[in-house]
């Protein structure tokens, strides 16, 4: 551990530490703090309080900290301040795994899991219910105000007199929170609608050079791009919402992002929901149950179950993650995998085309997930509507297709089990998409660190015998 940490590039962390006022208290060594967090996450210790306690009670933690005992607030502050630099350790540890020969890129499996957010699903409310509850709360506030005036008039200073001021304050705070949530929903949906109109206007401008192919309205006249621009300008929010401000620090713009459903005018639909605790999380389903969650994605190499790409977003369906994840594999490994497998949630004709254009052979299920896209012998073969479905089905029915796709569940599913069941990481620690993305990358980095350590440990007896 210490040898590996000594070789990591921590200039991003050290630059921030050295840039602080030197007149304050001497900071803990950045490499010691980094090693402490890497070991803690690798052994299933995610709480800053538990890490601080382990530096006193656990021999391994005491050795890594060099006898230092940082307070849990110091550990948490270090993790929060350098979360982006810690997330970037994923690429460095992946490079170390590649140097050790643990990445072959013969077969990569892509899959996702719903990670519970640090928020309750009961704190989510629809736009329609916000409007109704605000009217109800305003009526209750008015009734309480009248009751307060009557109580003051009857017995101004009597002992034990009922004072509804606290009830009024609580309801007024609730009204303010719902008003802010409604305004954030309006801005989010308006921004999405404006972006759609701008894209349509750009498409119309591109087609305007050829009048024969230019789109026309119901009366047969060419559609003008300027009208789309005016519509986009009319509904575009003037200032970004807090969630949008936070997203500006994020580099994962290619990942799909869920936005609440909106009308053509950019107004939120009655069913559009927003969570008061973590507005960027979404209601998702996992194993038939609803939970407030994010969608964590990984791409795993078949050779030694090394995670070669990781990402996290708030879009529940998996289809739009396939291309970004495959491109991350190529970027992180400087090579294209020979084949890629995914379950039926990732299938689309566009994903097949993209993989083939990149030089990767896709094997994506088109039917039931548990049957690997293939029906039982007793059940009739499903009837697919598109040629892309039929073509992929034909590939999966071949002996080679069956053999390659059968490796998917033995490649990526155990990794989720090792992260969630063995290490106990079942819930994200922070609130907000960017913060949770950084933590997810750090968790995946420690998974690769464990694989690298086990590989080195397995080779050590052989080296000793050879000597």
DRENDOBA-362145 format. One line per 10 residues: number of its first residue (from 1); their letters; for each residue x, y, z of N, C-alpha, C. Coordinates in pm, whole numbers, plus 50000, padded with zeros to 5 digits. Example, Ala and Ser with C-alpha at 12.3 -4.5 7.8 and 13.67 -1.06 7.14 Angstrom:
2
1> AS> 51319,49431,50780,51230,49550,50780,51320,49670,50780  51285,49775,50708,51367,49894,50714,51290,50003,50787 $
This chain:
467
1> XXXXXXXXXX> 50083,49880,50000,50000,50000,50000,50086,50125,50000  50182,50132,50096,50265,50251,50107,50354,50269,49984  50405,50157,49928,50487,50168,49808,50406,50223,49692  50281,50177,49679,50196,50224,49570,50159,50370,49589  50122,50409,49710,50085,50548,49736,50204,50640,49712  50324,50590,49740,50443,50671,49716,50467,50700,49570  50411,50617,49481,50428,50637,49337,50313,50716,49274  50204,50740,49349,50091,50812,49293,50124,50960,49276  50065,51018,49172,50081,51161,49148,49976,51237,49228  50018,51299,49337,49927,51372,49425,49952,51522,49419 $
11> XXXXXXXXXX> 50003,51572,49306,50032,51714,49296,49906,51799,49309  49791,51748,49263,49667,51823,49276,49630,51848,49421  49653,51747,49507,49624,51763,49650,49731,51848,49716  49857,51820,49686,49967,51891,49751,49967,52040,49716  49926,52073,49594,49921,52214,49555,49821,52291,49639  49705,52230,49665,49604,52296,49748,49654,52311,49891  49718,52206,49944,49768,52210,50080,49878,52316,50095  49971,52321,49999,50080,52418,50006,50032,52561,49984  49916,52576,49921,49864,52710,49895,49795,52773,50013  49780,52701,50123,49714,52756,50241,49809,52847,50319 $
21> XXXXXXXXXX> 49752,52926,50406,49830,53018,50489,49924,52938,50580  50056,52957,50570,50150,52876,50649,50149,52908,50797  50080,53015,50838,50080,53053,50979,49985,52966,51062  49903,52887,50997,49810,52802,51071,49877,52676,51124  49795,52585,51172,49846,52459,51225,49902,52373,51113  50010,52302,51142,50074,52218,51041,49977,52110,50994  49954,52099,50862,49857,51999,50813,49916,51859,50817  49829,51761,50816,49874,51623,50805,49929,51599,50666  50021,51504,50654,50084,51474,50525,49978,51426,50426  49971,51485,50306,49869,51444,50209,49876,51296,50172 $
31> XXXXXXXXXX> 49998,51241,50162,50010,51100,50126,49960,51009,50238  49982,51049,50361,49930,50971,50473,49778,50972,50472  49718,51088,50452,49572,51098,50449,49514,51021,50331  49581,51028,50216,49534,50953,50099,49542,50803,50123  49654,50758,50179,49669,50615,50210,49564,50570,50310  49532,50656,50406,49431,50623,50506,49295,50603,50442  49257,50693,50351,49128,50681,50284,49124,50562,50189  49233,50537,50117,49237,50422,50026,49220,50291,50103  49290,50279,50215,49280,50156,50294,49142,50144,50358  49087,50256,50403,48956,50253,50468,48848,50207,50370 $
41> XXXXXXXXXX> 48845,50267,50252,48744,50228,50153,48767,50086,50104  48891,50041,50099,48920,49904,50054,48872,49801,50155  48867,49839,50282,48826,49745,50386,48683,49767,50433  48608,49852,50363,48467,49871,50397,48442,49968,50510  48534,50059,50535,48516,50163,50637,48499,50296,50564  48376,50350,50564,48347,50470,50485,48317,50592,50572  48284,50571,50698,48251,50681,50787,48378,50747,50840  48382,50880,50839,48499,50952,50890,48516,50926,51041  48407,50909,51113,48418,50878,51256,48481,50741,51279  48441,50644,51199,48498,50510,51213,48645,50508,51173 $
51> XXXXXXXXXX> 48682,50586,51070,48822,50594,51030,48906,50655,51142  48854,50763,51202,48927,50827,51312,48943,50732,51430  48837,50656,51461,48846,50561,51572,48944,50448,51539  48950,50409,51411,49041,50301,51373,49187,50341,51386  49219,50470,51371,49358,50514,51390,49403,50500,51535  49310,50474,51625,49342,50452,51766,49337,50303,51801  49240,50229,51741,49213,50092,51783,49269,49987,51689  49286,50019,51559,49326,49920,51460,49475,49935,51427  49549,49824,51432,49693,49828,51411,49727,49873,51269  49653,49822,51170,49682,49859,51031,49662,50009,51009 $
61> XXXXXXXXXX> 49552,50063,51062,49528,50206,51047,49635,50288,51122  49676,50241,51238,49779,50313,51314,49911,50312,51240  49942,50201,51174,50066,50193,51096,50062,50289,50978  49949,50292,50905,49939,50379,50789,49941,50527,50828  49884,50558,50943,49881,50698,50986,50010,50740,51057  50102,50646,51074,50228,50679,51137,50213,50724,51281  50114,50672,51350,50090,50711,51488,50008,50838,51503  49979,50905,51392,49895,51024,51397,49749,50982,51418  49672,51070,51479,49530,51042,51505,49447,51162,51463  49427,51181,51332,49348,51296,51287,49203,51286,51333 $
71> XXXXXXXXXX> 49145,51400,51365,49006,51405,51409,48915,51372,51291  48796,51321,51321,48706,51282,51211,48666,51401,51126  48659,51521,51184,48628,51639,51104,48740,51672,51006  48864,51646,51048,48979,51667,50959,48976,51569,50843  48943,51443,50871,48934,51342,50766,48823,51377,50668  48709,51416,50722,48596,51451,50635,48626,51575,50552  48694,51674,50612,48728,51795,50539,48829,51765,50427  48925,51678,50453,49023,51639,50351,48953,51570,50235  48861,51480,50266,48787,51409,50162,48700,51503,50081  48639,51602,50146,48552,51696,50076,48632,51795,49991 $
81> XXXXXXXXXX> 48744,51843,50044,48824,51941,49972,48890,51882,49848  48934,51758,49857,49011,51696,49748,48933,51585,49679  48800,51594,49680,48721,51484,49624,48750,51463,49475  48773,51568,49401,48800,51552,49258,48936,51487,49234  49036,51529,49311,49169,51469,49299,49167,51322,49341  49089,51290,49443,49077,51150,49486,49007,51067,49380  48907,51124,49313,48838,51052,49206,48932,51025,49089  49025,51116,49064,49119,51098,48953,49221,50989,48981  49228,50940,49104,49316,50827,49133,49269,50700,49063  49143,50699,49019,49092,50582,48945,49178,50555,48823 $
91> XXXXXXXXXX> 49211,50659,48748,49291,50641,48626,49432,50594,48660  49491,50647,48767,49626,50607,48803,49631,50462,48848  49534,50420,48928,49532,50280,48973,49500,50186,48858  49418,50231,48763,49392,50150,48645,49519,50133,48563  49599,50239,48552,49727,50229,48482,49819,50130,48551  49817,50129,48684,49899,50032,48758,49853,49889,48730  49722,49869,48722,49669,49736,48690,49708,49694,48548  49705,49788,48457,49746,49756,48320,49894,49721,48314  49976,49792,48390,50119,49763,48392,50146,49625,48451  50060,49581,48543,50075,49449,48603,50019,49338,48515 $
101> XXXXXXXXXX> 49965,49374,48400,49912,49274,48307,49775,49220,48344  49697,49298,48422,49566,49251,48465,49454,49290,48370  49483,49370,48269,49381,49415,48173,49417,49362,48035  49325,49286,47975,49350,49224,47844,49265,49285,47733  49146,49339,47769,49052,49400,47672,49007,49303,47564  49003,49174,47598,48943,49080,47504,48792,49084,47512  48740,49103,47632,48595,49110,47653,48569,49205,47769  48482,49303,47746,48443,49399,47848,48292,49390,47866  48247,49382,47991,48104,49376,48023,48062,49508,48088  47953,49565,48039,47902,49693,48089,47770,49668,48159 $
111> XXXXXXXXXX> 47756,49724,48278,47632,49708,48353,47620,49822,48453  47501,49836,48510,47475,49942,48607,47399,49890,48726  47402,49968,48833,47329,49934,48955,47272,50061,49015  47157,50050,49077,47094,50165,49141,47154,50182,49281  47225,50291,49302,47287,50320,49431,47197,50415,49509  47159,50375,49629,47072,50457,49713,47137,50591,49744  47062,50698,49727,47111,50832,49756,47102,50860,49905  47171,50964,49947,47166,51006,50086,47043,51095,50106  46928,51039,50076,46800,51111,50085,46688,51010,50088  46577,51048,50150,46462,50960,50160,46367,50986,50043 $
121> XXXXXXXXXX> 46308,50878,49992,46210,50893,49884,46085,50965,49932  46062,50966,50063,45945,51033,50119,45962,51185,50120  46083,51232,50090,46107,51375,50081,46090,51427,49937  46046,51340,49847,46018,51382,49710,45871,51419,49697  45844,51521,49616,45707,51569,49600,45685,51610,49454  45566,51578,49403,45534,51615,49266,45496,51763,49256  45505,51816,49135,45473,51957,49112,45327,51985,49147  45239,51892,49109,45096,51909,49137,45069,51912,49287  45135,51823,49361,45113,51819,49505,45171,51944,49574  45281,51997,49519,45336,52121,49576,45235,52234,49570 $
131> XXXXXXXXXX> 45168,52245,49454,45069,52351,49439,44954,52333,49537  44905,52209,49549,44793,52182,49640,44833,52204,49785  44951,52154,49822,44994,52168,49961,45021,52313,49999  45068,52391,49902,45093,52532,49932,44961,52604,49963  44858,52574,49886,44727,52635,49913,44674,52592,50049  44690,52463,50081,44643,52414,50211,44720,52478,50325  44853,52488,50311,44934,52546,50418,44906,52694,50436  44880,52765,50328,44847,52907,50341,44715,52924,50415  44619,52836,50389,44492,52842,50461,44513,52811,50609  44600,52714,50640,44627,52681,50779,44698,52797,50849 $
141> XXXXXXXXXX> 44791,52863,50780,44860,52977,50839,44762,53089,50871  44669,53114,50779,44569,53218,50801,44482,53184,50921  44442,53054,50933,44361,53014,51047,44439,53026,51177  44565,52990,51176,44647,53000,51295,44670,53146,51334  44683,53233,51236,44699,53376,51266,44575,53430,51337  44458,53390,51288,44335,53433,51352,44324,53377,51494  44369,53249,51509,44365,53187,51641,44462,53258,51736  44578,53299,51684,44675,53370,51768,44621,53505,51813  44556,53574,51722,44499,53703,51758,44390,53686,51865  44309,53580,51853,44204,53556,51952,44264,53520,52088 $
151> XXXXXXXXXX> 44372,53438,52084,44435,53399,52210,44500,53519,52278  44562,53607,52200,44625,53727,52257,44520,53819,52319  44407,53828,52252,44303,53916,52303,44241,53861,52430  44227,53727,52441,44163,53667,52556,44254,53667,52679  44377,53627,52660,44466,53616,52774,44609,53638,52726  44653,53758,52730,44779,53798,52666,44899,53733,52733  44899,53725,52866,45016,53675,52937,44981,53559,53029  44871,53491,53004,44827,53384,53095,44922,53265,53088  44941,53198,53201,45029,53082,53205,44962,52964,53135  45039,52898,53050,44988,52781,52978,44903,52816,52858 $
161> XXXXXXXXXX> 44897,52943,52819,44819,52980,52701,44884,52923,52576  44802,52880,52484,44854,52818,52360,44911,52926,52269  45035,52905,52224,45101,52999,52135,45127,52930,52001  45053,52968,51896,45068,52900,51766,45180,52957,51681  45267,53041,51736,45371,53103,51654,45466,53000,51594  45498,52896,51672,45588,52792,51620,45523,52716,51506  45394,52688,51516,45323,52621,51407,45321,52708,51282  45302,52838,51301,45302,52931,51187,45440,52933,51122  45544,52941,51205,45679,52946,51150,45711,52819,51071  45672,52703,51125,45701,52577,51055,45630,52569,50921 $
171> XXXXXXXXXX> 45506,52613,50915,45432,52609,50789,45487,52711,50688  45527,52827,50738,45585,52926,50647,45717,52876,50588  45797,52806,50667,45921,52749,50615,45890,52643,50509  45786,52563,50534,45747,52461,50437,45700,52525,50307  45626,52632,50316,45579,52703,50196,45699,52757,50118  45797,52814,50189,45915,52868,50121,45994,52757,50051  46007,52640,50115,46080,52529,50052,46009,52481,49927  45876,52468,49932,45802,52422,49815,45807,52524,49703  45805,52654,49737,45815,52758,49634,45951,52750,49565  46057,52730,49643,46190,52718,49585,46202,52593,49498 $
181> XXXXXXXXXX> 46141,52482,49542,46146,52359,49463,46069,52374,49333  45954,52441,49338,45875,52463,49216,45952,52551,49118  46016,52654,49168,46093,52742,49081,46211,52668,49019  46276,52580,49096,46386,52501,49042,46337,52405,48934  46219,52346,48955,46162,52259,48852,46132,52337,48725  46078,52458,48740,46049,52541,48623,46176,52571,48545  46281,52607,48616,46407,52641,48548,46466,52519,48478  46461,52404,48544,46518,52283,48486,46445,52242,48360  46311,52241,48365,46234,52202,48248,46243,52307,48137  46249,52435,48175,46261,52541,48074,46394,52532,48002 $
191> XXXXXXXXXX> 46501,52502,48076,46632,52489,48013,46635,52372,47915  46570,52261,47953,46566,52145,47865,46489,52176,47737  46373,52243,47751,46293,52277,47634,46365,52376,47544  46434,52473,47605,46509,52571,47525,46621,52503,47447  46688,52406,47509,46794,52334,47439,46738,52254,47321  46620,52194,47339,46557,52122,47229,46523,52215,47113  46469,52334,47144,46435,52430,47039,46559,52481,46967  46667,52502,47042,46791,52548,46979,46846,52441,46885  46837,52313,46926,46883,52205,46839,46798,52197,46713  46666,52215,46727,46580,52214,46610,46610,52331,46518 $
201> XXXXXXXXXX> 46640,52450,46576,46673,52566,46494,46802,52543,46418  46902,52481,46483,47028,52453,46414,47007,52354,46300  46919,52256,46321,46890,52159,46215,46820,52226,46097  46729,52318,46128,46659,52390,46021,46755,52478,45942  46849,52541,46010,46947,52623,45938,47032,52538,45845  47069,52416,45893,47150,52328,45810,47075,52283,45685  46945,52263,45699,46866,52218,45585,46821,52333,45495  46835,52457,45545,46788,52571,45466,46869,52591,45339  46991,52539,45334,47073,52554,45214,47017,52475,45097  46934,52376,45126,46871,52295,45021,46720,52309,45035 $
211> XXXXXXXXXX> 46657,52398,44960,46512,52421,44973,46429,52295,44951  46481,52202,44872,46403,52081,44843,46385,51994,44967  46485,51996,45055,46477,51912,45175,46438,51991,45299  46413,52120,45285,46378,52202,45401,46243,52159,45456  46228,52146,45588,46098,52108,45647,45995,52218,45627  45868,52177,45617,45760,52272,45591,45651,52255,45695  45573,52363,45713,45464,52359,45810,45340,52299,45746  45225,52307,45815,45101,52245,45767,45050,52310,45639  45083,52437,45618,45038,52506,45497,45134,52491,45380  45244,52418,45400,45337,52397,45292,45448,52499,45283 $
221> XXXXXXXXXX> 45454,52594,45376,45560,52694,45374,45680,52643,45453  45802,52682,45411,45922,52638,45484,45918,52687,45629  45958,52599,45724,45963,52634,45865,46086,52721,45890  46067,52828,45965,46176,52923,45987,46247,52891,46119  46379,52899,46112,46457,52873,46232,46444,52986,46332  46419,53109,46285,46412,53223,46376,46298,53208,46477  46188,53146,46434,46077,53128,46526,46116,53035,46640  46196,52935,46609,46244,52844,46714,46336,52919,46810  46421,53007,46754,46510,53085,46840,46432,53176,46933  46324,53236,46882,46245,53324,46966,46175,53245,47077 $
231> XXXXXXXXXX> 46126,53126,47044,46064,53041,47146,46165,53001,47253  46287,52966,47211,46389,52926,47307,46426,53043,47397  46438,53164,47338,46474,53280,47419,46362,53317,47517  46237,53290,47477,46124,53326,47563,46116,53240,47688  46153,53114,47677,46138,53023,47791,46270,52994,47861  46384,53041,47806,46513,53014,47867,46525,53085,48001  46559,53017,48110,46572,53082,48240,46686,53183,48239  46666,53295,48306,46765,53402,48306,46885,53369,48392  46866,53298,48503,46975,53260,48592,46969,53112,48620  47085,53046,48634,47084,52902,48659,47039,52870,48801 $
241> XXXXXXXXXX> 46986,52750,48817,46946,52703,48949,47068,52655,49024  47061,52639,49158,47176,52589,49233,47227,52456,49182  47135,52367,49141,47179,52237,49090,47260,52254,48963  47220,52350,48877,47294,52374,48754,47430,52435,48784  47439,52520,48886,47567,52578,48925,47664,52468,48966  47615,52371,49044,47701,52262,49088,47745,52177,48971  47656,52156,48875,47689,52071,48760,47796,52133,48672  47819,52264,48683,47919,52328,48600,48060,52282,48635  48080,52229,48757,48210,52178,48797,48233,52035,48749  48140,51979,48676,48145,51840,48636,48191,51830,48492 $
251> XXXXXXXXXX> 48279,51731,48464,48331,51713,48329,48255,51606,48250  48163,51535,48314,48093,51424,48250,47969,51474,48176  47988,51562,48079,47874,51617,48006,47814,51518,47908  47889,51412,47872,47838,51316,47775,47744,51215,47837  47738,51211,47969,47649,51115,48035,47504,51163,48027  47410,51070,48015,47269,51111,48017,47231,51167,48152  47145,51265,48151,47100,51327,48276,46949,51341,48273  46885,51297,48377,46739,51301,48383,46690,51441,48415  46592,51486,48340,46525,51614,48367,46376,51586,48381  46308,51657,48469,46165,51631,48491,46085,51650,48362 $
261> XXXXXXXXXX> 45976,51575,48343,45893,51592,48223,45832,51731,48217  45824,51786,48095,45776,51923,48078,45677,51929,47962  45599,52035,47961,45507,52061,47851,45583,52129,47737  45513,52159,47628,45576,52225,47514,45620,52366,47548  45558,52427,47646,45594,52562,47687,45707,52564,47790  45759,52448,47823,45868,52442,47919,45824,52438,48063  45693,52429,48090,45642,52421,48227,45646,52276,48276  45674,52254,48404,45676,52116,48456,45538,52052,48448  45536,51925,48417,45410,51851,48419,45369,51823,48563  45241,51795,48586,45197,51769,48724,45272,51655,48792 $
271> XXXXXXXXXX> 45320,51557,48715,45389,51442,48774,45537,51467,48798  45592,51580,48754,45734,51609,48774,45764,51617,48923  45869,51545,48966,45903,51537,49108,46037,51601,49138  46053,51642,49263,46179,51696,49311,46195,51658,49458  46317,51617,49493,46346,51578,49630,46403,51698,49705  46348,51725,49824,46391,51841,49901,46531,51821,49961  46570,51696,49990,46700,51669,50051,46812,51667,49949  46795,51592,49840,46893,51584,49731,46819,51604,49600  46809,51728,49552,46727,51755,49433,46775,51685,49308  46904,51646,49301,46954,51585,49178,46935,51434,49176 $
281> XXXXXXXXXX> 46897,51373,49285,46866,51230,49286,46727,51208,49227  46696,51083,49193,46569,51050,49128,46510,50923,49189  46377,50910,49178,46309,50787,49217,46338,50680,49112  46393,50566,49154,46425,50456,49063,46375,50326,49124  46371,50223,49045,46328,50091,49092,46447,49997,49097  46452,49917,49203,46555,49814,49216,46492,49693,49284  46495,49582,49213,46436,49457,49264,46289,49475,49298  46218,49553,49217,46075,49573,49237,46038,49676,49340  46136,49741,49403,46109,49841,49506,46152,49979,49457  46083,50083,49505,46118,50220,49471,46215,50276,49574 $
291> XXXXXXXXXX> 46315,50349,49527,46410,50413,49616,46464,50540,49551  46510,50632,49636,46575,50754,49589,46719,50718,49559  46762,50733,49435,46889,50672,49397,46956,50747,49283  47078,50700,49253,47155,50733,49134,47186,50604,49060  47227,50614,48936,47260,50498,48854,47411,50490,48839  47473,50391,48906,47617,50372,48897,47652,50274,48787  47740,50315,48696,47777,50234,48581,47924,50192,48591  47953,50069,48546,48091,50021,48538,48110,49938,48412  48233,49937,48362,48274,49847,48254,48389,49764,48309  48374,49632,48304,48468,49540,48370,48537,49454,48267 $
301> XXXXXXXXXX> 48669,49443,48279,48746,49356,48191,48734,49211,48238  48724,49121,48142,48695,48981,48172,48813,48909,48237  48936,48953,48213,49053,48876,48254,49063,48864,48406  49059,48977,48478,49075,48975,48624,48972,49061,48695  48861,49090,48630,48752,49171,48688,48801,49310,48731  48884,49370,48647,48930,49507,48669,48827,49602,48609  48787,49705,48685,48696,49807,48634,48776,49901,48544  48744,49904,48416,48819,49986,48321,48747,50116,48290  48626,50134,48338,48553,50260,48322,48442,50264,48426  48415,50384,48479,48311,50401,48580,48247,50537,48563 $
311> XXXXXXXXXX> 48119,50545,48593,48045,50671,48581,47920,50661,48666  47860,50776,48693,47736,50781,48773,47654,50900,48728  47522,50878,48714,47433,50986,48676,47295,50957,48736  47198,51044,48705,47064,51028,48763,46961,50983,48660  47006,50929,48547,46915,50873,48447,46895,50726,48479  46770,50684,48500,46744,50546,48542,46764,50445,48429  46707,50462,48308,46729,50364,48201,46876,50358,48160  46919,50239,48118,47062,50217,48087,47099,50242,47942  47004,50255,47853,47033,50256,47709,47135,50362,47671  47120,50483,47721,47206,50594,47680,47344,50591,47745 $
321> XXXXXXXXXX> 47370,50497,47833,47502,50488,47897,47601,50407,47814  47554,50327,47719,47643,50232,47652,47756,50303,47577  47722,50400,47493,47826,50469,47416,47924,50545,47505  47877,50628,47603,47975,50697,47690,48066,50601,47765  48013,50488,47812,48097,50394,47885,48200,50329,47794  48160,50295,47672,48255,50234,47578,48365,50333,47542  48329,50458,47524,48430,50560,47493,48524,50582,47612  48474,50569,47733,48561,50581,47850,48660,50466,47857  48618,50347,47817,48709,50233,47814,48825,50261,47718  48791,50312,47600,48895,50342,47500,48988,50452,47550 $
331> XXXXXXXXXX> 48931,50554,47614,49012,50665,47665,49103,50621,47778  49051,50540,47870,49130,50500,47986,49238,50398,47952  49212,50314,47851,49304,50204,47820,49381,50224,47690  49352,50331,47618,49421,50359,47490,49406,50244,47391  49297,50173,47399,49272,50061,47307,49123,50030,47308  49078,49967,47200,48938,49930,47185,48921,49783,47226  48828,49750,47311,48807,49609,47347,48759,49529,47226  48798,49403,47223,48758,49319,47110,48608,49296,47108  48546,49281,47224,48402,49260,47232,48348,49324,47357  48219,49357,47354,48152,49418,47468,48015,49354,47483 $
341> XXXXXXXXXX> 47978,49319,47605,47849,49259,47632,47770,49347,47728  47638,49344,47712,47547,49416,47800,47413,49345,47801  47334,49368,47904,47202,49306,47908,47105,49383,47820  46979,49339,47819,46882,49393,47724,46849,49539,47750  46878,49591,47869,46851,49730,47897,46936,49826,47816  47044,49779,47756,47135,49864,47679,47112,49854,47529  47020,49769,47486,47010,49747,47342,46943,49863,47269  47005,49902,47160,46946,49993,47061,47029,49979,46933  46966,50006,46821,47038,49997,46694,47155,50094,46689  47140,50211,46752,47247,50310,46754,47366,50260,46835 $
351> XXXXXXXXXX> 47341,50192,46947,47452,50140,47027,47529,50033,46951  47459,49949,46878,47525,49847,46797,47611,49913,46690  47556,50016,46626,47630,50085,46519,47754,50153,46573  47742,50218,46688,47856,50289,46747,47968,50192,46783  47932,50079,46846,48033,49981,46884,48106,49926,46761  48031,49893,46658,48093,49839,46537,48181,49944,46469  48139,50071,46471,48220,50177,46411,48351,50197,46486  48351,50169,46616,48473,50182,46696,48563,50061,46684  48517,49956,46619,48597,49835,46605,48574,49735,46716  48466,49748,46789,48432,49657,46898,48310,49575,46858 $
361> XXXXXXXXXX> 48315,49445,46880,48203,49358,46845,48103,49354,46961  47980,49405,46940,47884,49409,47050,47803,49280,47062  47774,49241,47184,47685,49130,47214,47587,49182,47319  47474,49235,47275,47377,49298,47363,47247,49218,47357  47198,49177,47472,47076,49096,47477,46959,49175,47422  46867,49104,47358,46746,49167,47302,46620,49113,47367  46636,49019,47460,46519,48960,47525,46531,48966,47674  46485,48861,47743,46487,48859,47888,46628,48863,47944  46646,48938,48049,46779,48952,48109,46827,48820,48170  46740,48750,48239,46782,48628,48308,46811,48513,48211 $
371> XXXXXXXXXX> 46755,48520,48091,46781,48416,47992,46887,48460,47891  46959,48569,47922,47064,48617,47833,47013,48647,47693  46886,48689,47685,46830,48723,47556,46781,48604,47477  46784,48484,47535,46743,48363,47464,46625,48300,47536  46523,48254,47462,46404,48197,47527,46427,48056,47577  46337,48010,47664,46340,47870,47705,46310,47782,47584  46356,47657,47593,46333,47565,47482,46185,47543,47457  46103,47551,47564,45960,47525,47548,45885,47647,47495  45939,47768,47515,45867,47889,47476,45898,47925,47332  45801,47984,47262,45826,48023,47124,45923,48141,47116 $
381> XXXXXXXXXX> 45995,48150,47007,46090,48260,46988,46014,48391,46976  46063,48499,47039,45993,48628,47030,45999,48687,46890  45898,48764,46856,45892,48829,46726,45942,48972,46740  46053,49003,46675,46111,49135,46683,46067,49220,46566  46050,49350,46593,45996,49440,46491,46103,49494,46398  46224,49514,46446,46327,49579,46366,46431,49479,46319  46500,49516,46214,46606,49432,46161,46723,49424,46256  46748,49534,46333,46858,49534,46428,46838,49429,46536  46713,49415,46584,46684,49312,46683,46708,49172,46626  46659,49150,46506,46674,49017,46446,46820,48984,46421 $
391> XXXXXXXXXX> 46898,49085,46378,47039,49060,46350,47115,49026,46478  47089,49101,46584,47157,49073,46710,47111,48940,46768  46986,48909,46750,46935,48780,46796,47006,48664,46726  47030,48681,46597,47099,48578,46521,47243,48560,46570  47307,48671,46607,47444,48662,46659,47446,48590,46793  47350,48621,46881,47347,48559,47014,47311,48411,47008  47244,48368,46902,47205,48227,46891,47318,48139,46841  47424,48199,46787,47538,48119,46742,47612,48063,46863  47691,47960,46839,47766,47899,46948,47866,47997,47007  47931,48075,46923,48027,48174,46972,47956,48285,47048 $
401> XXXXXXXXXX> 47840,48328,46998,47765,48434,47066,47718,48390,47204  47673,48266,47213,47631,48213,47344,47749,48208,47442  47864,48166,47391,47981,48151,47477,48029,48286,47529  48032,48386,47442,48081,48519,47483,47981,48585,47578  47852,48578,47543,47753,48645,47628,47740,48577,47763  47765,48447,47769,47756,48375,47896,47860,48426,47995  47968,48488,47945,48072,48540,48034,48032,48673,48097  47925,48735,48048,47886,48867,48100,47854,48861,48249  47767,48768,48286,47723,48761,48426,47836,48718,48518  47936,48647,48465,48049,48606,48548,48158,48712,48553 $
411> XXXXXXXXXX> 48140,48820,48477,48240,48926,48473,48200,49046,48554  48081,49100,48528,48042,49226,48590,47958,49207,48716  47875,49104,48722,47790,49085,48839,47869,49060,48967  47977,48979,48964,48054,48961,49088,48116,49090,49140  48146,49185,49052,48206,49311,49095,48107,49390,49181  47982,49394,49137,47879,49460,49220,47865,49390,49354  47873,49258,49354,47866,49185,49479,47983,49216,49572  48102,49228,49515,48220,49259,49595,48212,49398,49655  48156,49494,49579,48145,49632,49627,48033,49646,49730  47917,49590,49701,47799,49615,49783,47785,49514,49898 $
421> XXXXXXXXXX> 47814,49388,49872,47794,49285,49976,47920,49265,50060  48035,49250,49995,48158,49221,50069,48210,49344,50144  48211,49459,50077,48263,49580,50142,48153,49664,50205  48028,49635,50174,47917,49703,50239,47886,49841,50187  47931,49873,50066,47901,50006,50011,47768,49997,49934  47659,50025,50005,47525,50015,49945,47457,50150,49930  47514,50253,49988,47452,50385,49983,47559,50492,49965  47530,50590,49880,47621,50702,49860,47622,50792,49983  47734,50855,50009,47752,50930,50133,47714,51076,50122  47713,51131,50001,47698,51275,49985,47568,51309,49914 $
431> XXXXXXXXXX> 47546,51438,49897,47427,51487,49828,47470,51574,49711  47414,51544,49594,47453,51615,49474,47523,51522,49377  47498,51542,49250,47548,51452,49147,47700,51452,49141  47762,51569,49141,47907,51577,49126,47980,51510,49244  47934,51536,49366,47999,51478,49484,47989,51326,49482  47872,51275,49444,47854,51130,49442,47930,51064,49328  47947,51136,49216,48030,51082,49109,48173,51064,49156  48224,51160,49228,48361,51150,49279,48375,51031,49374  48277,51013,49461,48285,50900,49554,48274,50767,49481  48188,50759,49382,48173,50633,49307,48303,50597,49236 $
441> XXXXXXXXXX> 48371,50695,49177,48499,50669,49111,48603,50623,49213  48601,50683,49332,48697,50644,49435,48669,50502,49483  48543,50465,49496,48507,50328,49535,48556,50229,49429  48536,50262,49302,48582,50175,49194,48735,50167,49190  48801,50278,49224,48947,50277,49229,48998,50183,49337  48932,50181,49453,48975,50091,49560,48944,49945,49526  48842,49920,49445,48818,49784,49397,48937,49736,49315  48985,49820,49222,49102,49784,49142,49226,49770,49229  49236,49851,49334,49350,49841,49424,49351,49704,49493  49235,49655,49533,49228,49523,49596,49267,49413,49498 $
451> XXXXXXXXXX> 49221,49425,49373,49258,49325,49272,49408,49326,49248  49468,49445,49243,49613,49456,49223,49689,49396,49340  49643,49422,49462,49710,49369,49580,49703,49216,49583  49587,49162,49551,49572,49016,49552,49659,48952,49444  49671,49020,49331,49756,48966,49224,49902,48964,49266  49948,49072,49328,50087,49079,49374,50111,48978,49486  50012,48966,49576,50026,48872,49686,50033,48727,49636  49955,48696,49530,49956,48560,49476,50089,48528,49409  50156,48627,49353,50282,48604,49283,50401,48598,49378  50388,48651,49499,50502,48659,49591,50558,48523,49629 $
461> XXXXXXX> 50477,48422,49667,50535,48290,49702,50609,48230,49585  50560,48247,49463,50626,48192,49346,50764,48254,49328  50773,48386,49350,50901,48454,49337,51000,48407,49443  50951,48383,49565,51039,48338,49672,51093,48198,49645  51006,48108,49591,51050,47974,49558,51152,47974,49444  51130,48065,49347,51222,48074,49234,51359,48121,49281  51361,48208,49383,51490,48258,49433,51565,48146,49508 $
